[in-house]
């Protein structure tokens, strides 16, 4: 089976599952896609166990695909750019203090606690995975995906400040998590005798600053240039080409300048979204513009979940990895509670928080496409196989269980609107 044949089969099966979901199940799109991906992987596992030639051929094609560069240097940037476009930048600026605190402090706490807890668990299972690799898992699983939750928050009519805080925290913890992942991956490579940043504290901080600050500056400059181009034309096709080239330029230039492409995409998306909000005439049709990027976001999510479903079939699927994935679910929820509560303690004097804010941030902190994308980029080896299976288990639970129940929590928050509190 060629890559083209596999891609065709994958798209057709995904389209069929999406049709069944839209026509009969009527679950939110991201939840329906996850259920579909789970069914695909289970069917493939059964077919491979039965030695069906078509399934075995598909597995061999998947084994020959290099996911890491494609996902890390392409898909992530598009996902984060699309997410940034949908955030109300004016409301986000008014909550910049809490958003930055949650994005930096919560993500750091989560990475440290997840890494330490996983290292202890692996020792109990007699699995020899380095502590840095465990922190790497913490970095890939800590970012949250706001796509499914934000739609429910809007439907439930929760206060805009809660909606903005949840969206902003999720968007920036994605960027911070990706940079932390890159730093830890470099440290792991250096520790293994590869090429990575200086292992000293100063070297790590310099590398982090270069990635983060450099990425934000690059995205800001390219986003401004793209906006100037957008406001000088009134053609929808040209506008789409400009924004697509913007994301690709962020990705390519970031790779050459050794800065964070995902953070560059976030900065570019926020700037373009903010400036076009202030001057709607800069776009020929804001509705079509938003619809295009929403569609791109949904398609990339579908693609990533389908790829994960295939990749899970070809990794060394062990019972220990499955058990660890199940154990990780309550552990991650507990750590998410701690990582949200700590910034609240520091901020509550100046920023009073309504009770449902914390509940929505904890239960609505779904793991999704970003975690899946990062899991693909873990260097080949036992850690990669283990982390892929664990990520799959956590993401399936997160999107199906949390995703199906967070709407009720959002509805309660909407019934108890408190405009004065975030």
N, C-alpha and C positions, 0 to 999 in steps of 0.2 A: 504493500500500500504506500503510495507516495504521500508527501506532505500535503499536496493539493487535495488528494482524495480524503485524507484525514480531516483537513480543514472543512471541506464540504460536508462530510458526515457530521462533524462537530456542530457546525452552524445549523444544519437541518434538524438535528436532534434537539438542540437548544431552542430553536424556533418552535418545534412541536411542543416542547415542554412549556414554553412561554404561552403558547396558544391555549393549552389545557388549563394553565393557571389562570389566564385572563378570562377564559370562557366558563370554567367550572369552579375551580378552587377560589379564585378571586382574592388571593393573598397579596400583600404588598410585593412589588416587583422584586426587590432584593431578597425577600424571603422565599419567593417562588423559585428564583434562580438557584438559591442555595439548596433547596429541596431537590431541584432538578439535577444539580451537580452531584448530590449525594446518591441519587438513584443511578446516575450514569456510572459513578465509581463502583457501586455495588454490582451493577449488571456486568461491568467489565471484569471485576474480580471473579465473578462466577464463571464468565466465559473463558477467562484465562485458566482458571482451575480445571475447566472441562477441556482445555487444549483446543479451543475453536480456532482454526487458522486465521480468520479475519481479525479476531481479538489479539492473537499473538503478533500478527503483523503490525497492528496499530501500536502495540506496546514497544516494538522495536523502533518504529518511527519516532515515538515520544522520547525514547532513550537517546536518540541522536540529535535532539533539539537542545540548543544552548539557550536556556531561559534567562540567565542572570542579566546579561548586558541589555537584552531587549526589554526586560521588565524594569530594571533599575534606571536605565538611561532613557526610557521612552514612556512606558505606561504610567509610572509614578508621577511624572511631570504633568501629564494630561489630566490625571485624576485630581491632583491638587490644584491645578489651574481652574478646572471646572468647579471644584468646591469653593475656591476663593471668589469666583465671579458671583456666586449666589449669596454671599454674605453682605449684610448691610454695613458698609464701611463706616458710616456716620455713627450708627449705634455702637459699632465695635470700638471706635475711638473713645467714646464716652465710658466704656468699660475696659479700657486698655490695661489698667492696673490689675484688676482681678484676672483678666485673660492671660496676661504675661505671667502672673504668679502661678496660675494653674498650669499653664503650658510648660513652664520651666521647673517649678518645684514639684508638682505632681508627677511629671514624667520622670524626673530624676529619682524621686522616692520609689516609684513603681519599678523602674529598671533595677535599682539596687535590691529591693525586696524580692522581686521575682527571681533575679539571678541568684541571690543567696538561698532562697527556699528551694529552687530547682537543684542547686548544687548539693544540698543536703538530701533531697529526694533521690537523686541519681546515686549517691553513695549507698543509700539503703538498697537500691536495686543492683548494686555492684556494676554500675556503668561508669566507665572512665571518660568523662567529658570535662574539659578544663573549666575553671571558674570564669575566665573571659568569655568562653563560648556560652556559658549559662547567662552571663550578662547580655550577650548578643541576642539570646532568646527573649530576655526581658525588654530589650530595645525594640524587637520586632512585634511583640505582642502588646506592648503598652499603648501605642497609638490607637485612637478610637475612630470609628467611621460614623459621621453624622447624617449620612444621606437618608437612611430609613427613618431615623428618629425625627429629623427636621420636618418631614412631611406630616408626621403625626402631631408634632407640636403645633404646626400651623392649623391643622384641622381642629385641634382641641382648643384653639384660641387662647393659648397660654400667654402670659405677659411677654411683650417683645423683649424685655431685658433678660428674661430667662432664656428665650429662644436665641438671642444674640450671644449670651454667655456660653451656652452649650455648643453653639456652632463655632464661635471663636476659639474656645478652649480646644475643641476637637481638631480644628484646622491647624492651629499652631503646635499642638502636641504631635500631630503628624509630622510637621517639619522638623521639630526638635528630635523626635524619635528617629527620623531618618538620618539626621546628622550624627546623633549618638551611635546609631548602628554603623555608620561609615567609620567613625572614630574607633569603635570597638573592633570592627573587622580589620582595620589597619593594625591595631595593637596585636590582635590574634595572629595576623600574618607576620608581624615582626617577631613575635614570640616563637613562631614556627620556623624562623629563619628566612622568611620572605621579605618583601619590601613593605614597610609601613612607617608610621610616624615614630619619632623618638619616644621611647617608653617613659621618659621622665615626665613629671607633672607639668613642667613648663612646656615641653613639646606637645603634650596632649592638649593643653589649653590653647596653645597657639594654633594647632591644627583645627580645633573646634571653632575658634574665632574666625580663622580663615574661611572655613566652610560656611559658617552661619552668616557672618557679616558680609563676606564677599558675595554669597548667594543672594542676599537681600538687596545689596547695592546693584548687582547685575540685573536682577529682575526689575528693580525700580527704573533703571535707565532704559532697558528694552521696553518695559511697559509704557513709559512716557513716549518713546518714539512710536510705538504702535498706536497709541491714542492720537497723536498728532496726525498719523496717516489715516486713521479711521474718521476723524472729523472733517477731513478734506475730500472724502468721497461719499456718495450716497448710493452704493451698489452692494446688495447683500452678499453676492458671491465674492466680491473683492474683500469685503469685511471678514468673511470667513477665512479666506486665504491669508489675510493679515494676521488674524489671531492664531491660526494653525502654525504659520511660520514663526510667530512669536514664541510659542511653546517649544518648537523644534530648535530655534535659535538659543533659547535659554538652556536647553539640554546640551547642545553641541558646544556652545561657548563655555558653559560651566565645566565640561569635561576638559577642555583645553586650559582653562584658568585654574583648575583644581579647587573649585568652589561647589557649593551644594546646588545641584540642579533642581531638586524639589523645592527648596526654599526660594530659589529664583522664580520658579513657577508660581508659588504662593504670592510673592511680592508683586509680580506682574499681573496676576489675576485680581488682586485687591486694588491695584492702581487703576487698571482698565475699568473694573467694575465701578469704582468710586467716581472716576471722572465722567464715565458715560451716564451714571446716575445723576450727576450734577448738570450734565448737558445732554439730555435725551436726544436732541437733534443730531448728535454726533453719529448715531446709528440710523440706518434707513428703517429698521423695524426691531425695536427692543424685544418684542414678543418672539419673533423668529430667531433672534440671536440667542436668547435664553433657552428656547426650545432645542436649538442645535446642540448647545453644550450640555444640556440635560440628557439628550439622547446619547451623546458621546460618552458621558459618564456612565449611563446605564449599560451601554454596549461593552465598555471596558470592564465593568464589574462582571458582566456575564462571561466575558472572555476569560478573565482571571479565575473565576470559580470553575469554569469548565476545564481550564488547564490544570488546576489543582486536582480536580477529580481524576484526570488522566495521570498526573504525576504520582498521586498516591498509589496507583496501581503498580507502578514500576519501582517504587522504593522498597527497601527491605522492611516489610510490614510485620512488626513484632508485637506480641501480646503486651510486652512491657511498655512499648510506646503508646499503645491504646490505653492501658491502665493509667499511665502518667498523664495522658491527655484528659482523662476523666477526673483524676485528682486535681489537675490544674484548674478546672472550672470553678469550684468553690474557693480555691486558694486565690485565684485572680480577682474574684469578686470581693474577697476580704481585703486584698491589697488595694484594689480600686477604692474601697471605702476609706482606708487609711490615707491614701494619697490625695483624696478629695478633702477629707476632714482637716488635715494639717494646714493647708492654705486658708481654710475657713477660719481657723483659730487665729491666724495672724491678721486676717482682713476684716473680721466681723466688727471691729470698733468703728471703722470708717465705712464699711460696706455691709449693712445688715442683710442677711440672707434669709429668704423665705424657706420654710422647711422643704417644700417640694423641689426647690432648686437643687439641693444636695441629692435628694432621692432620684431626680431625673438624670443628674450627672453620673450617678453610680450605676443605676439600672439601665440607663440609656447609653452608657459607654460601650456600645457594640464594637466587637472586633470584626473587621471586614476586609475589604479589598487591599488596604495598605499592608496589613499583617500578612496576607497571602502573597502580595508582591515581594515583600522583604524576605519571606521564607524561601522563595525561589532563589534568592541571591546568596544564601549561606553557602560557603565553599563545600564542594563535594566531600563526603565522608560520613561516618556514623552520626555525627551531630546533625547533619543536614537531613538525613532520613528520619531521625528521631523528631526534629523540630517540625518537619513537614506534616507528619502524622499528628503531632500534638496540636499544631496550628489548625489543622483540619477539624479535629474534634472540638476545639474551643470555638472556632468560627461557626461551625454548624449549630452548637448549643446557643451561642450568643445571638445569632441572627434569628433562629427559629423560636427559641424559648423566650429570650428577652425581647426580641423584636415583636412577637405576637402579644406580649403582655404590657409593654411600655406604653401602648396607646391608652390603656385604662388609667395608668398613672398620670399621663399627660392630661387626660380628660378631667381627672380630679383636680389637677393643678389649674386647669382652665376654669373650673367651677369656683375656685377660691382665688380669683385674680387679686393680686396685690401690686398695683402699678408703682407704688413707692419703693418696693424692695425688689432687688434683682432675683 
